[in-house]
């Protein structure tokens, strides 16, 4: 039987992920607005690389919460990269 905190976090994960992704989008937009294009590009590529490694580790844990947090960052990064023609890999 799953632990109560896992059940609660799983129930709220879609909400956390939605709000977190919006906040991450805002942070990325601020980076874009206040830095040269090359820095913006490097930040997106670095986040993608680092969070892709974190995703591999998060998948191996027993919790789904860490998967959701890593996914929301990766989704926000990928969407911004696509919107701005930045290649991540």
C-alpha positions as protocol buffer text, in pm:
chain_id: "A"
residue {
  index: 1
  type: UNK
  ca { x: 0 y: 0 z: 0 }
}
residue {
  index: 2
  type: UNK
  ca { x: 143 y: 341 z: -97 }
}
residue {
  index: 3
  type: UNK
  ca { x: 240 y: 577 z: 177 }
}
residue {
  index: 4
  type: UNK
  ca { x: -2 y: 861 z: 245 }
}
residue {
  index: 5
  type: UNK
  ca { x: 243 y: 1132 z: 138 }
}
residue {
  index: 6
  type: UNK
  ca { x: 292 y: 956 z: -196 }
}
residue {
  index: 7
  type: UNK
  ca { x: -83 y: 940 z: -250 }
}
residue {
  index: 8
  type: UNK
  ca { x: -124 y: 1308 z: -167 }
}
residue {
  index: 9
  type: UNK
  ca { x: 167 y: 1415 z: -385 }
}
residue {
  index: 10
  type: UNK
  ca { x: 35 y: 1206 z: -675 }
}
residue {
  index: 11
  type: UNK
  ca { x: -305 y: 1369 z: -640 }
}
residue {
  index: 12
  type: UNK
  ca { x: -156 y: 1718 z: -647 }
}
residue {
  index: 13
  type: UNK
  ca { x: 118 y: 1649 z: -903 }
}
residue {
  index: 14
  type: UNK
  ca { x: -80 y: 1777 z: -1205 }
}
residue {
  index: 15
  type: UNK
  ca { x: -151 y: 2105 z: -1024 }
}
residue {
  index: 16
  type: UNK
  ca { x: 207 y: 2142 z: -904 }
}
residue {
  index: 17
  type: UNK
  ca { x: 334 y: 2063 z: -1251 }
}
residue {
  index: 18
  type: UNK
  ca { x: 101 y: 2313 z: -1419 }
}
residue {
  index: 19
  type: UNK
  ca { x: 183 y: 2598 z: -1183 }
}
residue {
  index: 20
  type: UNK
  ca { x: 552 y: 2511 z: -1177 }
}
residue {
  index: 21
  type: UNK
  ca { x: 571 y: 2506 z: -1555 }
}
residue {
  index: 22
  type: UNK
  ca { x: 412 y: 2852 z: -1576 }
}
residue {
  index: 23
  type: UNK
  ca { x: 661 y: 2984 z: -1322 }
}
residue {
  index: 24
  type: UNK
  ca { x: 950 y: 2823 z: -1508 }
}
residue {
  index: 25
  type: UNK
  ca { x: 827 y: 2980 z: -1833 }
}
residue {
  index: 26
  type: UNK
  ca { x: 834 y: 3318 z: -1658 }
}
residue {
  index: 27
  type: UNK
  ca { x: 1189 y: 3265 z: -1529 }
}
residue {
  index: 28
  type: UNK
  ca { x: 1308 y: 3163 z: -1875 }
}
residue {
  index: 29
  type: UNK
  ca { x: 1139 y: 3467 z: -2029 }
}
residue {
  index: 30
  type: UNK
  ca { x: 1316 y: 3693 z: -1777 }
}
residue {
  index: 31
  type: UNK
  ca { x: 1649 y: 3536 z: -1869 }
}
residue {
  index: 32
  type: UNK
  ca { x: 1573 y: 3602 z: -2236 }
}
residue {
  index: 33
  type: UNK
  ca { x: 1471 y: 3964 z: -2175 }
}
residue {
  index: 34
  type: UNK
  ca { x: 1768 y: 4057 z: -1956 }
}
residue {
  index: 35
  type: UNK
  ca { x: 2056 y: 3878 z: -2127 }
}
residue {
  index: 36
  type: UNK
  ca { x: 2222 y: 3856 z: -2468 }
}
residue {
  index: 37
  type: UNK
  ca { x: 2083 y: 3588 z: -2703 }
}
residue {
  index: 38
  type: UNK
  ca { x: 2391 y: 3368 z: -2665 }
}
residue {
  index: 39
  type: UNK
  ca { x: 2348 y: 3351 z: -2286 }
}
residue {
  index: 40
  type: UNK
  ca { x: 1978 y: 3268 z: -2329 }
}
residue {
  index: 41
  type: UNK
  ca { x: 2070 y: 2990 z: -2572 }
}
residue {
  index: 42
  type: UNK
  ca { x: 2339 y: 2855 z: -2338 }
}
residue {
  index: 43
  type: UNK
  ca { x: 2100 y: 2856 z: -2042 }
}
residue {
  index: 44
  type: UNK
  ca { x: 1837 y: 2658 z: -2234 }
}
residue {
  index: 45
  type: UNK
  ca { x: 2094 y: 2409 z: -2362 }
}
residue {
  index: 46
  type: UNK
  ca { x: 2250 y: 2371 z: -2017 }
}
residue {
  index: 47
  type: UNK
  ca { x: 1916 y: 2322 z: -1844 }
}
residue {
  index: 48
  type: UNK
  ca { x: 1816 y: 2065 z: -2103 }
}
residue {
  index: 49
  type: UNK
  ca { x: 2140 y: 1873 z: -2064 }
}
residue {
  index: 50
  type: UNK
  ca { x: 2139 y: 1879 z: -1684 }
}
residue {
  index: 51
  type: UNK
  ca { x: 1771 y: 1803 z: -1638 }
}
residue {
  index: 52
  type: UNK
  ca { x: 1790 y: 1519 z: -1890 }
}
residue {
  index: 53
  type: UNK
  ca { x: 2047 y: 1357 z: -1663 }
}
residue {
  index: 54
  type: UNK
  ca { x: 1830 y: 1427 z: -1360 }
}
residue {
  index: 55
  type: UNK
  ca { x: 1536 y: 1265 z: -1537 }
}
residue {
  index: 56
  type: UNK
  ca { x: 1732 y: 942 z: -1571 }
}
residue {
  index: 57
  type: UNK
  ca { x: 1796 y: 944 z: -1196 }
}
residue {
  index: 58
  type: UNK
  ca { x: 1442 y: 1053 z: -1104 }
}
residue {
  index: 59
  type: UNK
  ca { x: 1289 y: 766 z: -1298 }
}
residue {
  index: 60
  type: UNK
  ca { x: 1476 y: 522 z: -1073 }
}
residue {
  index: 61
  type: UNK
  ca { x: 1333 y: 661 z: -749 }
}
residue {
  index: 62
  type: UNK
  ca { x: 1015 y: 536 z: -588 }
}
residue {
  index: 63
  type: UNK
  ca { x: 853 y: 881 z: -594 }
}
residue {
  index: 64
  type: UNK
  ca { x: 664 y: 1034 z: -885 }
}
residue {
  index: 65
  type: UNK
  ca { x: 697 y: 1387 z: -748 }
}
residue {
  index: 66
  type: UNK
  ca { x: 1059 y: 1425 z: -857 }
}
residue {
  index: 67
  type: UNK
  ca { x: 967 y: 1296 z: -1204 }
}
residue {
  index: 68
  type: UNK
  ca { x: 701 y: 1566 z: -1234 }
}
residue {
  index: 69
  type: UNK
  ca { x: 932 y: 1844 z: -1124 }
}
residue {
  index: 70
  type: UNK
  ca { x: 1205 y: 1741 z: -1366 }
}
residue {
  index: 71
  type: UNK
  ca { x: 948 y: 1705 z: -1645 }
}
residue {
  index: 72
  type: UNK
  ca { x: 804 y: 2052 z: -1591 }
}
residue {
  index: 73
  type: UNK
  ca { x: 1148 y: 2209 z: -1629 }
}
residue {
  index: 74
  type: UNK
  ca { x: 1226 y: 2004 z: -1939 }
}
residue {
  index: 75
  type: UNK
  ca { x: 889 y: 2089 z: -2097 }
}
residue {
  index: 76
  type: UNK
  ca { x: 935 y: 2461 z: -2033 }
}
residue {
  index: 77
  type: UNK
  ca { x: 1287 y: 2452 z: -2176 }
}
residue {
  index: 78
  type: UNK
  ca { x: 1182 y: 2255 z: -2485 }
}
residue {
  index: 79
  type: UNK
  ca { x: 887 y: 2485 z: -2556 }
}
residue {
  index: 80
  type: UNK
  ca { x: 1104 y: 2796 z: -2532 }
}
residue {
  index: 81
  type: UNK
  ca { x: 1375 y: 2642 z: -2747 }
}
residue {
  index: 82
  type: UNK
  ca { x: 1122 y: 2547 z: -3016 }
}
residue {
  index: 83
  type: UNK
  ca { x: 966 y: 2893 z: -3007 }
}
residue {
  index: 84
  type: UNK
  ca { x: 1305 y: 3056 z: -3056 }
}
residue {
  index: 85
  type: UNK
  ca { x: 1465 y: 2813 z: -3299 }
}
residue {
  index: 86
  type: UNK
  ca { x: 1724 y: 2685 z: -3054 }
}
residue {
  index: 87
  type: UNK
  ca { x: 1859 y: 2332 z: -3098 }
}
residue {
  index: 88
  type: UNK
  ca { x: 1899 y: 2155 z: -2765 }
}
residue {
  index: 89
  type: UNK
  ca { x: 2087 y: 1838 z: -2855 }
}
